[in-house]
Amino acid sequence: MSNATKRGAGIVEEIAGAVQQKAGKILGNERMEAEGHVKKIDGQDKQEAAKAAERLQGAVEEATGALKSSVGKVVDDKQMRIAGKAKQLKGEARQKLNH
């Protein structure tokens, strides 16, 4: 399951939990309200875990891209340097999108 799918599942769980929590409150059912609250928190946790995994993947891409770009510069390979820089920027963007 991809991180985007896991994040989406977390969003769905968070919303379902919020609805259940609200329904419990309206109905005066403390157990339903508490279970909804737990489900909502679980959904938020799943989203954060997926975002953390994406940030880690972005950091790895950024580092390997910077390394590839540096090697390309040393060996005077313009294509390698450009590909490395592109991967580095992709990694930076992935990290920023998941904060």
Backbone as CSV, one residue per row, in Angstrom:
resi,resn,N_x,N_y,N_z,CA_x,CA_y,CA_z,C_x,C_y,C_z
1,MET,0.846,-1.170,0.000,0.000,0.000,0.000,0.897,1.240,0.000
2,SER,0.658,2.138,-0.909,1.487,3.333,-1.004,1.192,4.290,0.151
3,ASN,2.103,5.215,0.374,1.908,6.194,1.438,0.705,7.086,1.150
4,ALA,0.462,7.377,-0.123,-0.705,8.195,-0.473,-1.994,7.455,-0.122
5,THR,-2.017,6.151,-0.368,-3.183,5.341,-0.028,-3.357,5.266,1.483
6,LYS,-2.246,5.102,2.197,-2.311,5.049,3.660,-2.799,6.383,4.224
7,ARG,-2.330,7.457,3.633,-2.762,8.785,4.083,-4.260,8.967,3.830
8,GLY,-4.722,8.532,2.655,-6.146,8.617,2.334,-6.987,7.789,3.281
9,ALA,-6.510,6.598,3.621,-7.227,5.749,4.573,-7.293,6.414,5.943
10,GLY,-6.235,7.097,6.305,-6.231,7.826,7.574,-7.238,8.959,7.586
11,ILE,-7.361,9.649,6.461,-8.333,10.735,6.356,-9.751,10.194,6.503
12,VAL,-10.021,9.091,5.806,-11.352,8.468,5.883,-11.652,8.047,7.322
13,GLU,-10.669,7.430,7.979,-10.872,6.981,9.360,-11.081,8.161,10.302
14,GLU,-10.332,9.228,10.086,-10.491,10.422,10.921,-11.907,10.998,10.780
15,ILE,-12.378,11.108,9.543,-13.717,11.654,9.300,-14.788,10.741,9.895
16,ALA,-14.648,9.430,9.685,-15.616,8.482,10.243,-15.639,8.575,11.765
17,GLY,-14.479,8.709,12.355,-14.406,8.843,13.809,-15.055,10.122,14.300
18,ALA,-14.832,11.214,13.582,-15.442,12.491,13.962,-16.962,12.416,13.882
19,VAL,-17.466,11.755,12.840,-18.918,11.594,12.682,-19.472,10.734,13.820
20,GLN,-18.784,9.639,14.114,-19.225,8.751,15.191,-19.192,9.484,16.534
21,GLN,-18.136,10.261,16.747,-18.010,11.018,17.987,-19.164,12.011,18.136
22,LYS,-19.451,12.719,17.064,-20.540,13.703,17.076,-21.887,13.024,17.293
23,ALA,-22.103,11.896,16.618,-23.355,11.161,16.778,-23.516,10.691,18.222
24,GLY,-22.453,10.214,18.808,-22.501,9.785,20.203,-22.848,10.927,21.133
25,LYS,-22.272,12.079,20.844,-22.556,13.260,21.674,-24.020,13.671,21.540
26,ILE,-24.531,13.696,20.314,-25.924,14.084,20.067,-26.885,13.107,20.739
27,LEU,-26.542,11.802,20.651,-27.420,10.770,21.206,-27.224,10.561,22.710
28,GLY,-26.218,11.205,23.257,-25.930,11.020,24.682,-25.307,9.665,24.984
29,ASN,-24.663,9.067,23.975,-24.036,7.761,24.113,-22.532,7.974,24.297
30,GLU,-22.091,7.950,25.562,-20.686,8.239,25.876,-19.730,7.225,25.245
31,ARG,-20.150,5.959,25.209,-19.284,4.929,24.628,-19.071,5.196,23.131
32,MET,-20.144,5.487,22.412,-20.040,5.784,20.984,-19.161,7.016,20.763
33,GLU,-19.359,7.997,21.601,-18.555,9.224,21.493,-17.073,8.925,21.717
34,ALA,-16.759,8.126,22.728,-15.367,7.772,23.035,-14.745,6.936,21.925
35,GLU,-15.509,5.960,21.409,-14.999,5.131,20.312,-14.733,5.976,19.069
36,GLY,-15.610,6.933,18.813,-15.400,7.838,17.684,-14.151,8.677,17.861
37,HIS,-13.929,9.130,19.087,-12.732,9.932,19.372,-11.468,9.110,19.120
38,VAL,-11.476,7.857,19.576,-10.319,6.970,19.371,-10.085,6.739,17.876
39,LYS,-11.158,6.495,17.142,-11.046,6.259,15.706,-10.493,7.502,14.999
40,LYS,-10.951,8.662,15.426,-10.470,9.918,14.836,-8.964,10.089,15.077
41,ILE,-8.533,9.817,16.298,-7.104,9.928,16.639,-6.282,8.899,15.859
42,ASP,-6.800,7.677,15.724,-6.103,6.649,14.934,-5.924,7.101,13.487
43,GLY,-6.952,7.717,12.935,-6.866,8.230,11.568,-5.807,9.308,11.430
44,GLN,-5.749,10.185,12.413,-4.732,11.239,12.396,-3.335,10.637,12.495
45,ASP,-3.188,9.609,13.341,-1.892,8.946,13.491,-1.457,8.271,12.188
46,LYS,-2.400,7.638,11.491,-2.070,7.005,10.211,-1.601,8.038,9.190
47,GLN,-2.251,9.183,9.190,-1.845,10.242,8.266,-0.432,10.728,8.588
48,GLU,-0.153,10.923,9.860,1.178,11.392,10.256,2.262,10.367,9.944
49,ALA,1.950,9.087,10.124,2.927,8.040,9.803,3.234,8.026,8.309
50,ALA,2.214,8.182,7.490,2.419,8.211,6.037,3.235,9.439,5.637
51,LYS,2.959,10.569,6.269,3.715,11.788,5.965,5.176,11.641,6.383
52,ALA,5.409,11.005,7.529,6.784,10.799,7.993,7.547,9.893,7.027
53,ALA,6.891,8.856,6.533,7.532,7.957,5.569,7.871,8.711,4.279
54,GLU,6.990,9.588,3.848,7.250,10.390,2.648,8.416,11.359,2.877
55,ARG,8.474,11.955,4.078,9.595,12.866,4.375,10.917,12.109,4.355
56,LEU,10.920,10.899,4.912,12.134,10.085,4.906,12.540,9.737,3.477
57,GLN,11.586,9.333,2.678,11.885,9.011,1.278,12.421,10.247,0.558
58,GLY,11.854,11.399,0.867,12.337,12.643,0.263,13.761,12.960,0.677
59,ALA,14.087,12.720,1.935,15.443,12.985,2.420,16.454,12.076,1.718
60,VAL,16.067,10.811,1.515,16.953,9.875,0.815,17.142,10.328,-0.633
61,GLU,16.053,10.706,-1.298,16.149,11.190,-2.680,17.023,12.440,-2.770
62,GLU,16.837,13.332,-1.818,17.631,14.563,-1.816,19.120,14.256,-1.675
63,ALA,19.448,13.368,-0.743,20.852,13.029,-0.503,21.471,12.298,-1.690
64,THR,20.770,11.316,-2.242,21.326,10.581,-3.376,21.418,11.472,-4.610
65,GLY,20.468,12.375,-4.747,20.522,13.310,-5.866,21.708,14.257,-5.751
66,ALA,21.943,14.756,-4.544,23.081,15.653,-4.329,24.394,14.927,-4.598
67,LEU,24.465,13.669,-4.155,25.671,12.872,-4.393,25.888,12.647,-5.889
68,LYS,24.825,12.263,-6.584,24.927,12.024,-8.024,25.327,13.291,-8.764
69,SER,24.785,14.408,-8.340,25.117,15.684,-8.965,26.592,16.025,-8.741
70,SER,27.065,15.776,-7.527,28.475,16.048,-7.209,29.420,15.155,-8.011
71,VAL,29.060,13.879,-8.119,29.885,12.952,-8.901,29.900,13.397,-10.367
72,GLY,28.739,13.793,-10.867,28.659,14.281,-12.244,29.554,15.490,-12.474
73,LYS,29.605,16.345,-11.467,30.469,17.532,-11.567,31.947,17.131,-11.594
74,VAL,32.316,16.176,-10.729,33.708,15.730,-10.641,34.157,15.051,-11.936
75,VAL,33.295,14.200,-12.496,33.679,13.465,-13.697,33.301,14.226,-14.974
76,ASP,32.831,15.437,-14.797,32.461,16.321,-15.914,31.407,15.667,-16.824
77,ASP,30.352,15.142,-16.177,29.237,14.532,-16.900,27.998,15.399,-16.650
78,LYS,27.715,16.242,-17.622,26.621,17.200,-17.476,25.281,16.504,-17.264
79,GLN,25.030,15.431,-18.006,23.758,14.709,-17.884,23.589,14.130,-16.476
80,MET,24.657,13.559,-15.928,24.602,13.005,-14.581,24.362,14.108,-13.557
81,ARG,25.038,15.236,-13.752,24.882,16.369,-12.843,23.434,16.871,-12.840
82,ILE,22.842,16.989,-14.017,21.462,17.469,-14.144,20.476,16.460,-13.549
83,ALA,20.690,15.174,-13.831,19.805,14.136,-13.288,19.879,14.113,-11.757
84,GLY,21.071,14.278,-11.239,21.244,14.316,-9.782,20.540,15.511,-9.163
85,LYS,20.682,16.658,-9.808,20.025,17.863,-9.294,18.503,17.710,-9.342
86,ALA,17.998,17.089,-10.399,16.554,16.864,-10.520,16.058,15.966,-9.386
87,LYS,16.805,14.914,-9.081,16.414,14.004,-8.005,16.496,14.708,-6.657
88,GLN,17.501,15.538,-6.499,17.659,16.304,-5.264,16.448,17.231,-5.058
89,LEU,16.061,17.928,-6.099,14.912,18.839,-6.013,13.607,18.077,-5.768
90,LYS,13.481,16.913,-6.390,12.298,16.078,-6.170,12.208,15.675,-4.696
91,GLY,13.334,15.318,-4.119,13.364,14.946,-2.704,13.008,16.110,-1.795
92,GLU,13.512,17.282,-2.124,13.186,18.472,-1.334,11.689,18.760,-1.406
93,ALA,11.126,18.655,-2.606,9.692,18.919,-2.793,8.855,17.906,-2.010
94,ARG,9.254,16.636,-2.040,8.516,15.589,-1.323,8.495,15.889,0.184
95,GLN,9.602,16.367,0.685,9.667,16.690,2.106,8.759,17.877,2.442
96,LYS,8.788,18.899,1.616,7.973,20.088,1.863,6.480,19.785,1.783
97,LEU,6.103,18.912,0.870,4.687,18.560,0.708,4.130,17.779,1.888
98,ASN,5.007,17.210,2.684,4.557,16.335,3.769,4.887,16.857,5.146
99,HIS,4.913,18.147,5.284,5.100,18.740,6.625,3.808,19.110,7.229
